[in-house]
Amino acid sequence: MELKQLKRLGEYQWEIPRDKDMRVPALVFASEDLVSDMDEKVREQLSNVASLPGIVKAAIAMPDAHWGYGFPIGGVAAFDPDDGGIISVGGVGYDISCGVRNLLTGLTRDEILPLLESLIDRLFRVVPSGVGSEGKIRLKPAELDDVLTGGAQWAVEMGYGLPEDLAHTEEEGRLEGADPSCVSDIAKRRQYRQVGTLGSGNHYLEIQYVEEIFHQPSAEAFGLKQGDVIVAIHCGSRALGHQIGTDYLQVLGKAGKKYQIPIKERELVCAPIKSPEGEKYYKAMVCGVNCALANRQVITHLTRQVFHEIFPKAAVKNLYDVSHNTCKIEEHKVNGKVKRLYVHRKGATRAFGPGRPEVPEAFKNVGQPVLIGGTMGTCSYILVGQETGEALAWGSACHGAGRSMSRRAALKRWKGRKIISELAHRGILIRAASYRGAAEEAPEAYKDVTSVVDSTHRAGLARKVAKLRPMACIKG
Amino acid sequence: MTAFFETFDHGADIGIRGRGKTLSEAFENSAKSMFSLLVEDLDTVIPEKSVIISCESFDLEGLFVAWLNSLLAESDMQRLIFSDFKVKIQDLRLSGTAMGEPFDFSRHQRGVEVKGATFTELAVRQDGDWWIAQCVVDV
């Protein structure tokens, strides 16, 4: 992005000044380096979001922002239903409720190392991944509706996991307001065999260890010590979420015309929150959220079983589960008044500080864990939500490293086999369903996650707690 | 003359493009481009089973996205990977056939999953004697 077109508000805060169509300004939180590396498309898309009806305060981009579908990836925007506010497919994304779950294992790096290879091989066999893979669970239509209304709570009731897993999941594993009748038959039929599968692309299951602790009180609350082994699960609502997105692009596209909402990009299609179409999309999207929560819960169960098989003393606990593609109804203060807003986070993680009712009991005094996935060759981070982030960006933080190189360019530059053997030399074991996938996901095709996280920390969006290093990774 | 189907760059995902002497051919070749992402060598996929696809839309570009998304949905539901396509288009209605076989991991080298076709970089246009259809797919 051209720096001269931006107004610098602080070391890590930039404003895109309003043009004639923007109802509010747009804000970018990032260091000078990250902002100047950002695609011009981020500026364009963020300005488009700022032009939507009912947007409150600002259209916001996180430090890892890049060109997305309608909204930039790393985009955050809140809409007021009482002020003509809209709900948008582009503000949620195609992979509804894609997110990260971190599991504590009760084991240290030294304990795992001698058996790391058999552990990752076993996990690769047990957790279905890659294109064309099928889940262990086959569902009938009525059962799938239970997944869509019950989320991770459904999974635990079916025996996939422990009740305490739910307390450490956003929305306690089940978002209220799902209506499976708003989800098409095709969306459901695509999902029958996909519950409990990882998928492909940037999705993964990774074994990591805590290399460094930055904030001791939060680390204690989260149960993290240096050398501890963590499992990170990154995936979403699979085919169902995508089909909901595809279906509602049509529905909201028509609605947008009916309600005469001007949009500058097709994927920004939206409808008033208070319209039959908007309400329907919200209910369908909630189904997508619950599907993703159930999915990560089933994968948790499979992972736990493998750990117990290989390490009888393992105590696999859910640290936390965050979603970074959502629209959620939240209360926020606007000009001193508490308002009920529809907060879209597309490639952005909720990062609530202490005191918010959404934060689980165990983290009430420190804030919610914010789980940031890096690449298979670099590192990942755990941050904690802060009160300052609420005033800045509705309590939101970055979600990952963000790509710096296209998949096609990565594919030309690297061979999957070579990436995997190079990482093996560095002690990181990769099991990939596809060599192509491994090449596309080459660590160097991503921005430096550390600078993204540092910007998030320094901007006051969330505080750094721990740095995690990969030991082994399953790539879909 | 460039290839009948190819991919193109996009920041986070990937673009697919098909060309043809007719609009239908461009749609067919674009589908090949998309499925060449799912499996390393499309020639290894035997077109032994066929599935009928029909869709419609409000414009040609909408129809193109609907066609690709219908193929992905059928591929998921029927557990098939497609390698050959036949398309007829009339008045923004498409009727077509997709042919392929179930994924066989002993013969097919896996590529990446395509979650859906998007409206980004979407174009269906005529360029001289050729029709070109393209869009970015979310992977």
Interface residues (C-beta under 8 A of the other chain):
Chain A: D39 K41 H66 W67 G68 Y69 I73 Y94 D95 G130 V131 G132 E134 I186 R189 R190 R193 Q194 G199 S200 G201 A239 H242 Q243 G245 T246 L249 E265 R266 E267 G402 R403 S406 R407 R408 A409 A433 S434 Y435 R436 G437 E440 G476
Chain B: T7 F8 D9 H10 G11 A12 D13 I14 L38 V39 E40 N69 A73 D76 M77 R79 I81 F103 F105 Q109 R110 G111 V112 E113 K115 G116 A117 T118 F119 T120 L122 D138 V139
